[in-house]
Structure formats: C-alpha cells, structure tokens
Amino acid sequence: MLQLSGGRLPEPGPRYGAYPQPPLGAGHSSVEYEPRATAVGEARREVRRQLEIWGLAERDDVADTAELLVSELATNALLHSESRFTLTMTAAHGVLRCEVADAGDGQPRVLDAGTSESGRGMFLVDALALRWGWQDDGAGTTVWFELGTCGCALGGSSGCG
C-alpha cells in the first residue's frame, strides 16, 4: 500500500480510482564534463548507458534521438562557452528530459537548416523534441529538451506510469 507523509491512502476503488504507481524507467543522472573535444562522445555514451539502466534503450527512436540531441547541445556548449558543461537527465511519467548547462551567456537560436555545414543543432532540437527551452541561470545557460518515452507522453495510453 502506498503511504504519503505517514498516512495511508485509501484503497483504490470506484470512489477514488487507481493511484499512480512509480513511473516505469524513472531516474535521475548528472555528469560534468571538461571542455575537451572528447566530451561530446562521452556525453553520448552516457546517454545510452543511462537509458539502458533505466530500461529505456529498447526504444531505439528515443535512445538515438536523445544521443543526437545531447550531442548537439554538448557541441554548442563547447563551441560557445568553452567551459565545463553538465549533462543532467531525468526520466519519469513517460518523459525523458535532458539538460546541458554551461558557463556561457548566449541564447540558443534556431537557424534555417539551409545548406550550411554548421548551425543546425538547434534546428534539429526544435524538429525532434516534444518541447525544448533554455534559461539564463545567472552562472550560465541551461538548454533542455524533452522526449516522450512511451505513448502516454504523446497523448496515448500505453500505461507507462
């Protein structure tokens, strides 16, 4: 039986309905990287490793997309801030959220993909993520995106938690 603040919750039934269970694939991870070229590959491997631990790597679309988008954000952090960056991932209730925080003060912009060989990172994030955003947190900038890990995050009802 679920307990909250020491009190017992009522038994599920017609009056109360079912109570939410701990979400499938739930977790939190945060890793800091030095400002070196190998950090982007390390961050990509960390995404795959963490999604495997959480049982979310079977969804290749989620794992591949998360790796790609983290790679883009990590590359931007290295190019624009030349500082350490932190990758934070959380997964709960059918949503994977990835954040890359660095010491830079720039605002990410979505550029037209065009034919240029650079500047497509935020275009990809904008095209592939459920949601994305950024915040200036005083000590730098955090850019984040969210991906659905099951049908419920996209409005479906696959019972992912």
C-alpha positions as CSV (number, residue, x, y, z in Angstrom):
1,M,0.0,0.0,0.0
2,L,1.3,3.5,-0.8
3,Q,1.9,5.8,2.1
4,L,2.2,9.5,1.9
5,S,3.6,11.6,4.9
6,G,2.9,8.7,7.2
7,G,-0.8,8.5,6.4
8,R,-2.2,5.6,4.5
9,L,-4.0,6.2,1.2
10,P,-7.5,4.8,0.8
11,E,-7.8,1.5,-1.1
12,P,-8.4,2.2,-4.8
13,G,-11.9,1.7,-5.9
14,P,-14.8,3.3,-7.7
15,R,-14.8,6.2,-5.4
16,Y,-11.1,7.0,-5.6
17,G,-9.9,5.4,-8.8
18,A,-6.4,3.9,-9.2
19,Y,-3.4,5.7,-7.7
20,P,-0.4,6.3,-9.8
21,Q,2.4,3.8,-9.4
22,P,6.1,4.7,-9.6
23,P,6.8,5.5,-13.2
24,L,8.5,3.0,-15.4
25,G,12.0,4.0,-16.4
26,A,12.3,6.6,-13.7
27,G,15.7,8.0,-12.8
28,H,18.0,11.0,-12.4
29,S,21.6,11.4,-13.5
30,S,24.0,14.3,-13.7
31,V,27.6,14.3,-15.0
32,E,30.1,17.1,-15.5
33,Y,32.5,17.2,-18.5
34,E,35.7,19.0,-19.1
35,P,35.9,21.4,-22.1
36,R,37.6,19.0,-24.5
37,A,36.6,17.5,-27.8
38,T,36.1,14.0,-26.4
39,A,33.5,15.3,-24.0
40,V,30.8,15.2,-26.7
41,G,31.3,11.5,-27.4
42,E,31.5,10.8,-23.6
43,A,28.1,12.5,-23.2
44,R,26.6,10.5,-26.0
45,R,27.8,7.2,-24.4
46,E,26.4,8.4,-21.0
47,V,23.0,8.9,-22.5
48,R,22.9,5.4,-24.0
49,R,24.3,3.9,-20.8
50,Q,21.8,5.6,-18.6
51,L,18.9,4.8,-20.8
52,E,19.9,1.1,-20.7
53,I,20.0,1.2,-16.9
54,W,16.5,2.8,-16.8
55,G,15.2,0.2,-19.3
56,L,14.5,2.9,-22.0
57,A,17.2,1.9,-24.5
58,E,14.9,-0.7,-26.2
59,R,13.1,2.2,-27.8
60,D,15.7,3.0,-30.4
61,D,13.9,6.1,-31.5
62,V,14.2,7.6,-28.0
63,A,17.8,6.5,-27.5
64,D,19.0,7.5,-30.9
65,T,17.2,10.9,-30.8
66,A,18.4,11.6,-27.2
67,E,22.0,10.8,-28.2
68,L,21.8,13.0,-31.3
69,L,20.3,16.0,-29.4
70,V,22.6,15.7,-26.4
71,S,25.5,15.7,-28.9
72,E,24.2,18.9,-30.5
73,L,23.8,20.7,-27.1
74,A,27.1,19.5,-25.8
75,T,28.8,20.7,-29.0
76,N,27.2,24.1,-28.7
77,A,28.3,24.3,-25.0
78,L,31.9,23.6,-26.1
79,L,31.8,26.0,-29.1
80,H,30.0,28.9,-27.4
81,S,31.1,28.8,-23.8
82,E,34.5,26.9,-23.9
83,S,33.7,25.9,-20.3
84,R,32.8,22.7,-18.4
85,F,29.3,21.6,-19.0
86,T,26.9,19.4,-17.1
87,L,24.5,16.9,-18.6
88,T,21.5,16.2,-16.4
89,M,18.9,13.6,-17.4
90,T,15.7,12.8,-15.7
91,A,13.0,10.3,-16.7
92,A,9.6,9.9,-15.2
93,H,6.0,9.6,-16.3
94,G,6.8,8.9,-19.9
95,V,9.1,11.9,-20.4
96,L,12.9,12.0,-20.8
97,R,14.4,15.4,-20.0
98,C,18.0,16.2,-20.9
99,E,19.7,19.4,-19.9
100,V,23.1,20.8,-20.8
101,A,24.3,23.6,-18.5
102,D,27.4,25.7,-19.2
103,A,29.0,28.9,-18.2
104,G,28.1,30.7,-21.4
105,D,25.6,33.6,-21.6
106,G,24.3,33.1,-25.1
107,Q,20.7,32.5,-26.1
108,P,20.2,29.4,-28.4
109,R,18.7,30.2,-31.7
110,V,17.0,28.0,-34.3
111,L,18.6,28.8,-37.6
112,D,17.3,27.7,-41.0
113,A,19.0,24.5,-41.9
114,G,19.8,25.7,-45.4
115,T,22.9,24.3,-47.0
116,S,25.4,25.5,-44.3
117,E,27.5,22.8,-42.6
118,S,27.0,24.4,-39.2
119,G,24.2,26.0,-37.2
120,R,21.8,23.0,-37.5
121,G,22.0,21.9,-33.9
122,M,19.0,23.8,-32.5
123,F,17.1,23.2,-35.8
124,L,17.4,19.5,-35.0
125,V,16.4,20.0,-31.4
126,D,13.4,22.1,-32.4
127,A,12.3,19.5,-35.0
128,L,12.8,16.3,-32.9
129,A,12.0,17.2,-29.3
130,L,8.5,17.3,-27.8
131,R,9.5,20.5,-26.1
132,W,12.7,22.5,-25.6
133,G,13.8,25.7,-23.9
134,W,16.6,27.5,-22.2
135,Q,17.2,29.6,-19.1
136,D,19.9,32.0,-18.0
137,D,20.6,30.8,-14.5
138,G,23.0,33.6,-13.5
139,A,26.1,31.4,-13.7
140,G,25.5,30.4,-17.3
141,T,22.9,28.9,-19.6
142,T,20.9,25.7,-19.4
143,V,19.4,24.4,-22.6
144,W,16.9,21.5,-22.3
145,F,14.7,19.2,-24.3
146,E,12.1,16.6,-23.6
147,L,11.3,13.4,-25.5
148,G,8.4,11.0,-25.0
149,T,9.4,7.5,-23.8
150,C,6.1,5.9,-24.4
151,G,2.7,6.6,-25.9
152,C,1.3,8.4,-22.8
153,A,3.7,11.3,-23.2
154,L,2.3,11.9,-26.6
155,G,-1.3,11.7,-25.5
156,G,-1.7,7.9,-25.9
157,S,-2.5,5.5,-23.2
158,S,0.1,2.7,-23.1
159,G,0.2,2.8,-19.3
160,C,3.8,3.9,-18.8
161,G,3.3,5.5,-15.4
